[in-house]
């Protein structure tokens, strides 16, 4: 079995009048479901709160949410984009399939 493509989304709860909202976590869970269904077991999606002990380190100056694919920053400070994630994952899979086809 080939190595899974790792999508990591880093966010933080947002303070609002009603208290704390965990909107990025909710969107990350929804995005994860969409990506896992589309790529049928080739991708893993994990959400991290910025203050979680296991949160991957991010470069100074990046804005939340940070979306990383295989430890590479795909986007930061913008919406979590399923189309952008799909294009990146498809490119990785094409590269993997192309490099193994010559073996």
C-alpha positions as CSV (number, residue, x, y, z in Angstrom):
1,X,0.0,0.0,0.0
2,X,1.3,3.4,-0.9
3,X,1.9,6.2,1.6
4,X,-1.2,8.3,2.4
5,X,-1.3,12.0,1.3
6,X,-1.5,14.0,4.5
7,X,-3.7,17.1,4.7
8,X,-3.2,19.1,7.9
9,X,-5.4,22.1,8.7
10,X,-4.4,24.4,11.6
11,X,-6.9,26.8,13.0
12,X,-8.1,28.1,16.4
13,X,-11.5,28.8,18.0
14,X,-12.9,32.2,17.2
15,X,-14.3,34.5,19.9
16,X,-17.6,36.0,19.2
17,X,-20.5,37.5,21.1
18,X,-22.0,34.1,21.8
19,X,-18.8,32.6,23.1
20,X,-16.2,30.5,21.2
21,X,-16.9,29.1,17.7
22,X,-14.9,26.3,16.3
23,X,-15.8,27.0,12.7
24,X,-12.5,25.9,11.1
25,X,-12.7,22.6,12.9
26,X,-16.2,22.0,11.5
27,X,-15.1,23.0,8.0
28,X,-12.0,20.8,8.2
29,X,-14.1,17.8,9.3
30,X,-16.5,18.4,6.4
31,X,-13.6,18.8,3.9
32,X,-12.0,15.7,5.2
33,X,-15.1,13.7,4.5
34,X,-15.3,15.1,1.0
35,X,-11.6,14.3,0.3
36,X,-11.7,10.8,1.8
37,X,-14.7,10.0,-0.2
38,X,-13.3,11.4,-3.5
39,X,-9.8,9.9,-3.1
40,X,-11.0,6.5,-1.6
41,X,-8.4,6.0,1.1
42,X,-5.5,7.8,-0.5
43,X,-5.7,10.8,1.8
44,X,-5.8,11.5,5.5
45,X,-7.1,14.8,6.9
46,X,-6.3,16.0,10.4
47,X,-7.3,19.2,12.1
48,X,-5.1,20.8,14.8
49,X,-6.0,23.7,17.1
50,X,-3.0,26.1,17.1
51,X,-2.5,25.5,20.8
52,X,-2.7,21.7,20.6
53,X,0.6,20.0,21.9
54,X,0.8,17.9,18.7
55,X,0.2,20.8,16.3
56,X,2.7,21.0,13.5
57,X,4.9,24.1,13.7
58,X,4.1,26.8,11.2
59,X,6.3,29.6,9.8
60,X,6.1,33.0,11.5
61,X,3.7,35.4,9.7
62,X,1.3,32.8,8.4
63,X,-2.3,33.5,9.1
64,X,-5.0,31.0,10.2
65,X,-6.3,28.7,8.9
66,X,-3.1,27.1,7.5
67,X,-3.7,24.3,5.1
68,X,-0.7,21.9,4.5
69,X,-0.4,19.0,2.2
70,X,2.5,16.6,2.9
71,X,4.2,19.3,5.1
72,X,3.9,21.9,2.3
73,X,1.8,25.0,2.9
74,X,-1.0,25.1,0.4
75,X,-2.8,28.2,1.7
76,X,-3.0,30.4,4.8
77,X,-5.3,33.1,5.9
78,X,-7.9,32.2,3.3
79,X,-10.9,29.9,3.1
80,X,-10.4,26.2,3.2
81,X,-10.8,25.4,-0.5
82,X,-11.9,21.9,-1.6
83,X,-11.1,22.5,-5.3
84,X,-7.6,23.7,-4.4
85,X,-7.0,20.7,-2.2
86,X,-8.3,18.3,-4.9
87,X,-6.0,19.8,-7.6
88,X,-3.0,19.5,-5.3
89,X,-3.8,15.9,-4.3
90,X,-4.5,15.0,-7.9
91,X,-1.1,16.4,-8.9
92,X,0.6,14.4,-6.2
93,X,-1.2,11.2,-7.3
94,X,-0.4,11.8,-10.9
95,X,3.3,12.2,-10.0
96,X,3.3,9.0,-7.9
97,X,1.5,7.0,-10.6
98,X,3.8,8.4,-13.3
99,X,7.0,7.6,-11.4
100,X,5.8,4.1,-10.6
101,X,4.7,3.4,-14.2
102,X,8.3,3.4,-15.4
103,X,9.4,0.7,-12.9
